[in-house]
Amino acid sequence: MFKILLSLSCLVFPIISAAEVSVMTVTDEAKHTTKADFLHTFEYYILPLQRSSQAVGNGTVGKCQATRIGRRWFATAAHCLENACKDGCQIQMDLLENNVSALATVSHTKKNPAVFIMPGFSYDVFVKNDFALIRLDLDRAPRAYYKRGEGGERIFFSKQQFDQAVAKTPSVRSALYRIQSPSFPPILVFDNGNYLLDRTISVISIFDGKRVVKPNPNPVHYVKKLGFAYTKNFGVRRGMSGSGVMSNTGEFLGVISGIFQTTKAAANKEEPPSVLDEKFMFFVFNQPAIDFMKEVMGSDFYKLDVKDAYPNFVRKSRKDYTELVNRMEQLYKLNKRPRPTAKGSTQKTAD
């Protein structure tokens, strides 16, 4: 007996496995392989509106990651924010990985929105439309400054103390300068067919300020009808949702949405199931996403560097995805999942 389990980086849902992927060629360029290449990507925390700006880790609704695409815009996953910010929330963007850091904060309310969810997003439909924008101007947002204690606790201090600490450490000073004077990644738009990516991809894992780049050596497929791309999982895990998926030539392809596992039930019910296969699936930019960004960002959208994925970055796939599409559509009909609770947990229907 086989059991199928899907796990969003923040949430856990059931899913069907995909077929084997084919071999593809890649370029030999090597961008986005170091932490410095991901200074446009940040860890952020979601808190209720009533929490103090210095309450990181205490009463947080969730933790995700986001990629800065403009001076006051961040791209992330809708499932991180849709339920948590429905009645308002506070977003805290953690800027540095070093012993000292700063939290840039913005509050989201219905009257003054800072969180924008892509139309069509649903917890019942995996990955497709799992995209959101956060409006947070790092030049104007209030900041809380802190240093990390030996046990990982945050010790808040003044801006003057922060500036003194930054001045003493060249690496921190350099990182802060690049964050405050950023170069934003170009965005690739996928549409008009099924593709194999002609690049390798990588993501960055950020937990408590520690950054680790994870490269992917496996082929990447985009399935137009499903609205997402997938590959063999290469280290994506819960808490990385919303982070940018980057090509090795520096393009922003989409955001981390989730993983799924194909498992085999153990003979003894007390033992955990064995994992047969695990794949990473991510939202990619397509025309509906671009239309959403234009509407929300206004004139800021036209400052972005937007490129067509085909034909320079992908090639058309000859793989037949019919079985995968049919299974996913059947799952969407059968699996009407309850919405997550305010703490990001979920109740699952029986598999």
N, C-alpha and C positions, 0 to 999 in steps of 0.2 A: 504494500500500500504506500502511495506516494503523497506527500503533503507539500503544498506550494505556499511559500511565505515571501511576501514583499515587505521591505522595510524602507520607508522614507527616512531621510537623514534625521528628521525630527520625529517622524511618525511611523507606525507599523501597519501594513495592510497586506492582504493576500493577492497573489498574481500568478500568471501562467508563464512558463519558461519559453524562451525563443529558441530557434534552431541554431545550428552551427554557423559561425561566420566564416567568410572566405578571406583569402590572403590579398593584401593590397600593397602598393608601393607607397613610400613616403619620401619627403625631401630630407636632405641631410643638414638643414639648418638647425640651430640649437638655441633659440630664444625661449624665454620663460622656463628656465631650468634652475634658477637660483631664487632665493628669497627676495633679493633686490628687484627682480622682475615683477614681483607681485605687490609692490607698494601701493597699488590701486585697490587692493583687496583688504577687507577689515572684518574683524569679529565684532558682532554687536549683540546687545542684550535688550530684551523687551520686558518692560515693567508696567504695572498698573499706574495710572496717572497720579495717584496719591503718594507713591513712594518717593523718598528723597533721592536726589541726583547722586548721592553717595551710597546707594543701597545695592550696588552690584553684588549679585550672588545671594541676596536676601530677599526672597519673595519674587524673584524673576519669573515671568511667564515663560520665557524661552531664550535660547541662544542660537544664533545662526551666523551666516557670513554674507557679505555684500561686496559688490565691485563698483567702484566709483567710475561713472561714465561721463560726468560733466561737473562743473564747479559746484553745483548744488543738487546733484542727482546720483543716486545709488541704485543699482539693479540687484534684485534678490528674488527669492522664491515666494510665491503667494501663500503657500501652506504654512509658512513661518508666521504670517501676519494677519491673515484674513479673520480668523476667529479671535486671536489674541488682542487685536486692535479694533474689534467690532464696535465696542463702546468707549473707545479711547485708549491710548497707551502712551508710554514714553519710550523713545528709542535712544540708546546710549551706544555710540560708535567708539570703540576702543582703538586708538590711533597707532600705538607703538607696541613692539614686542619686547622692549628692553625692560630693565629694572624699574625705570620710571615711565609713566605713560599719562595720557590725557583722555578723558571721556567727553566727546562732543555730544550734546543732548538736544533733542527736539521732541516736543509733545504733539501728539496727533489727536484731534477731536473732530467731530462731525462739522463743527462750525469752521475750524481752521485745520483742514486735512494736511497731513504730511506723508501719509501712506496711501498708495493708489494700487488697487488690485485689478489685474487684467480681466476684462469681461469674459464670461464663459468659464472661469475657473470653478471647479467643483471637486470636492474630496472624493466623489464617486468615480471620477475619470482621472486615472493616473497620469501625471506629468504634463499632459496637454494643457496649455494655458496656465501652467504653474509659474506665473511671473508677476512681479510687483515692482513698483518704484517707490523709493523713499526720497523725499525732498528735505535735504539737510545741507545747509550752507556752512561749510567748515570755517569760513572767514568770519561768520557772524554768530554761530551757535555758541551758547555758553559752554564752558569747559570746567570739568572737575579734574584736578591733578592729583596723582598718587604715585606711590612706590610700592613694589611688591615685597612683602615680608618673606622671611625664610620658610614659613609654612604656607606660602601662597596667598596670605591675607593681604588686603589692600589697605595701605596706610595713607590717608589723604593729607595733603599739605598745600601750601600757598603757591601761587603762580611764580612768585619770586624764588622760592625754593626749587621749583621745577626748572626755571630758567637757569639757575646755578648748576643744577645737576646735568642739564643738557650741555651747558658750556664746557663741562669737564670731560665729556665723552664724545669724541669726534664721530663715531658711528651713529649715535643717537641724533646728533646735530645734523648729519647728512640725511638720515632717514626723514627727520622732521621737515627739512628743507624740501625734499622731493615730494612729500605729502602736501605741503603748502603751495608748491609750484609744480603741479603734476602734468604729465603728458598722458592723455586718455587713450585707451586702446581702440582701434577701429572695430566696428561691429559687422559681422558677416550675416547676411540675410539668406535663409534657405527657403526655396520654393520650387514649384514646377516639376517635381519628380522625386524618386528615391535615389539616394546618393551613397557613395563610399567616400569618406573623407580622404583627401590626398595630403594629409598632414598628420603628425602625431599630436596628442593633446596632453595637457597636464593641469593639475589643480593644486591648490595649497590648503593644507590643514592648519587651522589656527585654534588652539585651545589654551586658555589662560595666557595669551600673548606669545606662546611658543609656535613658531612657524616651521612647517615641514613641507617641502615641495614633493608632490607625488606625480611622476611621469607615467604615461600609459603606453605600453609597447604593442597593444592589440588594435586590430581593425575597428573602425567606428562606422556604424550604419545610421543613416537618417531615413525614417519611414514617413513620408509625407502625410498619409492618411491618419497616422497616429499622432503626428505633430511632435515627435521627439526622436532623439538619437540614442543609440545604445552601444555598449561595448562590454567586454569582460571586465568585472570589477578589479580595480588595481589599488585599492586601499581607501576608497570613499567610505565614510562611516557616519553614524548619527552625530549631528551637531555641525556638519559641514554644509548643510542645506543653504542654498542661495549664493554660494561662492561661484565665481566666474570659471567657466571651462575655457581654457586658452589654447590656441594652436601654438606649435613650435615656431611659427613665423610671426607671432605677436597679435593675432586676431582674437577677438572676443566672440565665441561661438554661442554660448548660452549659459544657463545657471544649473547648478547641482539640484536635482529634485529627489532622487532616491535610488535605492538598489532593490533587487529582488533575488530571492533564493529559490532553488528547486531542492527540496529535501526529501529524504526517504525515512519513513517512520521506523524507529528502532523496534526490534522484536519484543523487548521489555519496555512497557509503557513508562517505567520510571526513568529510563535513559533518554537523553535528548536525541532528536533526529539527526541523521548525518546529512551534511550539505553536499549535494551532487554538483550544483552549478550556482554561480552568483554573478549577476550582471548589473552594471551601472547604467542608469537611464537618465537623460537630462533634457530639459526644455531647451529648444534652440529658437533663435530669432527667425520669425517668418513674417509674411505681410500683415496678418492680424496684429502681431506684436508691434510692428512698426507703426501701424495706424493708431494703436493705443498710445504709443510713446509720443506721437505727434500731437494727439489731443491733450495729453496730460502736460507735456513739457513745453508746449507752445513754441516760442521763438528759440528756446534753448535747444530744441531738437535739431535745428538746422546748423548748429555748431558741431554736431557729431560727424565722425567719419564713418559713413555707412557704405559697405561694399556688397556686391552680389557674390554668393558662394560659388555659383556655377558661371563659367567653367574653370576658373583659375585655381580654386581651392578644393573642389570636389570633382568626382567623375560619376557618371550615371551607373547605378547598380543594376546588374542583371539578375540579382537574387529574387526569388519569389517570396514575398512576405504575406501571401494570402492567409496561410495558416495562423501566423502570428496575429494578423489583424482580426480574423474571425474569433480567435480565442479571447483577445482583449475585449472585443465588443460583447461577447457572451458574458464575460466577467463583469463588465460595466452594468449589464442588465440584472445580473444575479446579485451582485455585491453592492447593495445600497448601504454603505457604511454610515453609522452614526457620526455626526460631527465631533471633532475633538473637544475635550473639555478645556477650560481656561488654562489649565496647566500643561496642555499639549499632549495629554494622553488620549487614548481612544479605546472604545469598546468594539470588539471585532465580532462579526457574525461567524457562525460555525463554518469551517472549511469543508 
